[in-house]
Amino acid sequence: MSQRLRVGVIFGGRSGEHEVSVMSARGILKALDPDRFEGVPIGIDRNGAWQLVEPRALLAGSGASQVVGEGALVRASGNEVSQLERREPADLGARFGVDVFFPIVHGTQGEDGALQGLLEMAGAPYVGCGVLGSAIGMDKDVSKRLLRDAGLPVVDYVVARTGAEPSVLAKRIEAELGYPCFVKPANLGSSVGVSKVRSSAELPAALEEAFRYDHKLVIERGIPAREIETAVLGLETPQVSLPGEIVPRHEFYSYEAKYLDPNGAELVVPARLDEAQTREVQRLSLRVFEVLELEGLARVDFFLDRDTGEWFVNEVNTLPGFTEVSMYARMWQHTGLSYRELVTQLIELALKRFEGRRALDTRR
């Protein structure tokens, strides 16, 4: 490759995972092979404005930051660290002067197929799952239905929508799930809006919190489980990493445990599993990747029931946290793929998929 490819790292966005996205973008920018790639950070503020960010300013930041309007990237403390040039998202490749996009906008309008659809309309190559896989993976209810229909194990759950009467819902939970249970927004990640509910008395507050983020909720039966994760990478013949394990020091792996408390959880890689368990969770991971029409990358999260030894698919993350110490990257590092090599492979996969799709005749 005689000329470096310009990689547009799209980050920020409107969702509750905005700050997590900034940290992921910073990690990717650091990991780009300088002999092959030039990073072009593109920040989306909470109002949806697209803005070019000075790379040195993004790299100089630390911890939680956010993209804001009025042309600034700020740290959580509010100190301005860079000036931005405001751009429109239309005609993306030419307007931003990039060859391939690396979207790392977590959550709503970034991980749910919306951003992927925009990139498809722009005719631009991009890292990660396509529109369909992204949309399926984001919706916990739809993905669980597809997994269940394919014969894959999922924890029992019920769905609640806006306007649900807590007293009626409480009776259904008692009859079908029991307590404790977990109330989750159906279309969000990073455990934002998730509550553990131990009795019907705690249900109204949990519903109110989750409905702040989504019109549809998933309410799951609580089980005594270990939390095991795998990382999947590839297109037609994907590969799966050694599994890792999340050992929360909070009551469950909440947003606070993930991002606010430095001692909120122990991340064990590789997971303490026997050979048969490792093979089984890897097999299940590849099947999940196939059933949900995923491409490029995904982190697949499982529950391993401590009492019965049963595996359950919890959820998939099609744009998981992507710092060097995030579980997706760490699992690949322990499998033999460095953070820089991982980022390089993802960009190469994006270009390969783009060339393959461009060869199709879509005019008829």
N, C-alpha and C positions, 0 to 999 in steps of 0.2 A: 504494500500500500504506500504509494509515493507521497500522498498528501493526507494530512490528518483529517479525519471526519469530525465535523462539528456536531456535538451531541446536545440537544436541547433538553435540559432537565427541568421538567414542569413540576412545580410544587406549590404548597399553600392550599388555597381553595376555601370553600365556604363552610366546610363541615366542622364538627367538633374535634376533629383530629388534625386541625391546621398546624399546630405547633409540632406535632409528631412528624408531619410531612416535611417541615423545615429541617428538622434534625436528619431525616433520611436523605434529603437532597444534599445536605452538607457532606454526609458520608460518601455518597455516590460521586460527588465532584472531586473529593480527595482521592477516590479510588481509580479514577479514569487514567488509563495508561497514557502519559504525556507524549509518548512517541507515536501513538496512533490516534488519539482523540483530543479534541479541544472542547471543554465544557462551556455551555451557554446557559446559565441559570435563568429560568423564566418563572417569576413569581406571580401567583394569582391571589389578590387580596380578598378579604371577606365579603366584598361587594361584587366580586367577579371580574375585576379589572386585571388584564394581563400586563405584566411589566418586566422589562429586562433588568436583571440584577447584576451589579458588578461582582464577578467571581471572587475577587479578593475580599470583598465585604462579607459575602456569605461564609467564606472559610474563616474569617476572623471572628465570627460569632461563636457563642458557646451556649449550651443549654437550650431552653425553650425560647423561640423567637417567633415573630409573626410578620407576614407581609401586610402592610397597611396602605390605604389610599394616600393621596397627597405625595406620592413619590418617595416612600421611605421603607426600608426594612428595619425593624426595631427589635431589640432584645426585650425579654419579658419585663425588664426594669424600665423600659420606655426610652432608653438611650438610642438615638439615631446612629446607624452604622453605615448606611450607604444611600446614595441617590439612585433612583430608577428612571428608566425611560418608558413612558406609557405607550403601549401598542394595542392594536386590535387583533383578535385571534384569527381573523380571516386570512386565507392564503398563507398558512402558517410557515411552511418551509422557507419560502422566498422572503417573507416579511421578517422572520427572525434570523434568516441566514444560516439554517441548520440542515444537516443531512438526514438525521434520525432523531426521534424523540424518545426520551426516557421519562414517562409520566410516573410521578411518585406522589400524586395527590390522593391521600388516603380518605376513605369514607365517601359520603354523598357527593355526587357529580364528579367524582374522580375515579372511584373504584367500581362504580355501578354500571359502567358501559356508556355513560354520557360523554365523558372525555374521549373514550375510545371511538365513539361514533363520530365525533368532530374530527378526529385524526383520520378516520377512514374517508370522510367526506373531503378532507383536504388532500387525499392521496399521499399521505405521509407514512413512512415506516415508523413503527413504534414498538417499544419493549412491552412484553406481557400479554395477558389474555386479550382476546378480541371482545367485540360487543356482547355476544351471546354469553360466553363464559364469564365475563365480568358481571353481567346483570344477574345471572344465576347464582354466582358465588356470593354476591352481596346480599341477596334475599335469603335469610336463614330458613324461612318457611318453604319457599320454592325448592331450594337445594335439598332440604330434608325430604321433601316429597319425592323428588327424583331419585335420591339415594335409596329411600325405602322401597320404591317401586322396582329398583334394580337389585333388591335383595341385600342391600348393605345395612348394617345395624345402626340405628339412631335411637337416642333416648326418647321416651314418650313425651309428647308435648301437646299443648293446645294453642290456638291462635286467638288473640283478642284484637279488636279494631276500635277505632275512635267511637265513643258513645257506649261502650260496653258497660253494663251495670255491675259494679264491684260485687254486690251481694249474689247476683246470679253466677258471676264468674267464680266466686269463692266456692259455691256448691259444686260447680263442675270440676274445679281443681281437687276438692276433697274426694270426689267420686272417681276421677280418672288418674290423678297424679299423686296426691298426698303432699304433705309438707316434710322437709323444706322443699321449696321450688325456686327457680330462678326466673325473674322477669327481665326480658331483654327487648330493646328495639329490634325490629326485624332487619333493618337496613343500616346498621352502623357497626363500627368496630372499636378496638382498643378498650372494650368494656365500658364505654360511655353509656350512661343511663341504665346500667345493669344493677339489679338489687337481688339479694338473697332474702326470701320471704319464709319465715318460720311458722306463721299462723295467719288466719284470715284477717286478724286485726292489723297486720302489717301490709296487707295487700293494697288498700287504697293509696297509700303514700308511694308505694313502688310503681303502681300504675301511673300515677300523676307524673312521677319523675321520668318514666320511660316514654310517656306520650308527649313529653317536651321535644322529643327527637324524631318521632315517627308516628304514622297513623296506624301502623300494624305492629303488634307485639308477638313475640314467641315466649311462651311460659313453659319451662321444662321441669320435669321431675328431677329432684336432686338425688344424686347417687354418691356413695363413698368411693371416690375415684382418684386415681393418679392422672395427671394431665401430661400426655405425651404428644410430641409434635414431630413432623417430618417435613423436609423440603424437597420439592419436585422441580425438575429443570428439564426443558426440552420441548420438542414438537411431536413428530410422529412416533419417536422411540424415546420417551422421557426417562430420565434417571431419577432415583430417589436416594436421599442422603441417609446416613446413620440417624436414628431418632434422638431427640433430646427430651428432657423432662423439665416441667415447671413445678417447683416446690414452693407454693405461696407461704409467706410468713404472716399474711393477713388471713382473714377467714376464707376468702377466695381471691382469685387473681383479678383484682379490681383495677380501675384506672389509676388509683393512688398507688397500689402495689407495683404497677408497671412503670409509672413515669415520675411519681412524686416522692416516693420513699426509696432511697438508694438501697435499703435493706429489705424491700418489700417482698422479694422472692429470691430463691436460689435457682439458677439456671444450670442444669446438669447436662453436659454433653460429653460423651454419648450417654443416653439414658441407661439406667441400671436394669436392663432386661436380659433374659436369657436368649440364646440363639434362636429358638423357635418363636419367641415373642417378637424379636426383631424382624425375622422373616415375614411374620404375619402382618405386622403393621406396615411394612414396606409394600407387601402385596396389596393390602387394602388401599394404601395411598395411591398406587398406580391405577387401581380400579376407580377410585374417586375422581382422579384426574381425567380419566376417559369418560365416565358417566356424565360429568358436569361440563364437558366440552371445553376444558381448560387448555391453555397454550402458554409456552414460555416459562412461566414460573407460578408456583403456588405453595403456600404453607398449609399443610393439612393437620388439623388439630383433633386429637382423639381423647376419649376417656377410657381408662382401663379400670374396670370395677375391681376394687380391692377384695371384695367378698367372693365373687364368682369367677374372676379372671376373664370376663367377657370384654370384648372391644366394642366401643361405640364411636361412630364418627360424630364429632362435635360440630365443626364448621371448617370452611376453607377461607383462606385469605389470599386474594389474587394480587394484591399489592401490599405485602406484609411490611412491617417496620424494617428499614433497610440500612441502619447504621452498621458499623463493623462489629459491634457487640450485640446486635439483634440476633434473635434465634435463627432466622433463616440463614444469615451469613455464617454464624457460628457452626451450625450443623454441617454446612458445606466445608468449612475449614477443617473440621475434624474428619471429614470424609476424604480430604485430600485436595480441595479446591480453594485457593486463596481468595480473599475478598476482591482483589484486582482481577484475577482470572474469572471470577464469577460475573463481575460487571461486564467484562469483555465478552464472555460467552453470551450473555443476555443481549447485548447489542448485535452480535453476529447472528443470533437466532432471529432477531427482529428484521434484519436485512434479508435473511434467507426466506422468511415467511412472506415478506413484501414482494420479493422477486417471484415467488411461486404464485401468489395471487394475481400479480400483474400479468402473468402468462395466461390467465383464464379469460375466456371470451364472455364478457358480461353485457354485451350490447343487445342481446336478443331477449 
